[in-house]
Amino acid sequence: MLPDEKQKVLFVRFSAYGDIIMCLPALAHYISLRPQDEVHLAISPRFSDIVRHLPGIAKLHHYAPQRNLRGFSDYARCAMELAAQRFDAVFDWQANPRSRLLVSTLLARQVYSFDRRVRRHQLDKCVNTLLAAGLEPLGNIVPLPLSSPSDEEWAQQTVSSLAPASAYIALGIGGFWETKLWPEENFTRLMDLMNVRGEFHFVILGGSDTRELERSRHIHDARPEYCTNLCGHTSIGQAAALVRACDLTISHDTSVMHLAWSQGRPVIGIFGATDPVRTGPQGSASYAFAAHELACHPCFRGRCRLPRMECLLRVTPKDVAGLAHEMLGQPPAESEAVLSAFEQ
């Protein structure tokens, strides 16, 4: 239990974008309940921009885990820097062998962490550490400030410049694991099904990795008349603002999906090898498709051992389009009628 007086507290979460975003509602909750504390965050410099608009963080400590000799020197530097701070309490939300070793060298009076093998949502695991420290439970997730006013202005201008539409839908098409990636042709089919009456415009989002850029180009070039490709052209703050400006987000288990639900925006998640129980979007405006009936799901593998990735193929464009129509305000019966007419 944390005492009432001011504490110097460290939170450890090095990577990656999606995992960090899932922890942020718990971090914001802590800051709101204990504004007297001096809060520090250990994070990889690659991902630190995701927290730069979150109030109440006194200092960031940068550490990027590596497996070479430089990684050891960076680890030693970070350990000495953190030890010099003499923290009263540490919350280890990375919860892996490297972070546990690092935290053990800090000699903090209180350490809170969790077993990452437990099948619970990442946010719930973080909240449980706060409960163990004597804090109140987290209620509804308050939308997080993940973008700057200039990011918000840019997003509004960008959406305003797009072709007129009854709704704008962000598509998160990126990811490094092939077992997370919904087939390109499914995104194309989804756009076709939703645009039977030409109502919607899609904005493709993703990172600057070569594979993501190639996927985004293929999806855009297949249907350039009703989608805009911004993959690789946004900062994380701009992507967050653009998701806020859109009416719905449809995404793999990737940062774009987490940006949506953490800001209270409607989102549909599509899951292959990973588990929505652990990393799915939360909130009443969120839904996750996953092939729970498969014996191999979730496998948490970057490559599928089967001849084809059945888990992703079982999430059909028709099912996603039907739910998207409903979430955007069309009655289910009307949505089904539209989809059936298109199929014929």
Buried (B, 14 or more C-beta within 10 A) or exposed (E): EBEEEEBBBBBBBBBBBBBBBBBBBBBBBBBBBBEEBBBBBBBBEEBBBBBBBBEBBEEEBBBBBEEEEEBEEBBEEBBEEBBEBEBBBBBBBBBBEBBBEBBEBBEBEBBBBBEEEEEBBBBBBBBBBBEBBEBEEBEEBBBBBBBBEEBBEBBBEBBEEBEEBEBBBBBBBBBEBBBBBBBBEBBBBBBBBBBBEEBBBBBBBBBEBEBBBEBBBBBBEBBEEBBBBBBBBBEBBBBBBBBBBBBBBBBBBBBBBBBBBBBBBBBBBBBBBBBBBBBBBBBEBBBBBBBBEEEEBBBEBEEBEEEEBBBBEBBBBBBBBBBBBBBBEBEEEEBBEBBEEBEE
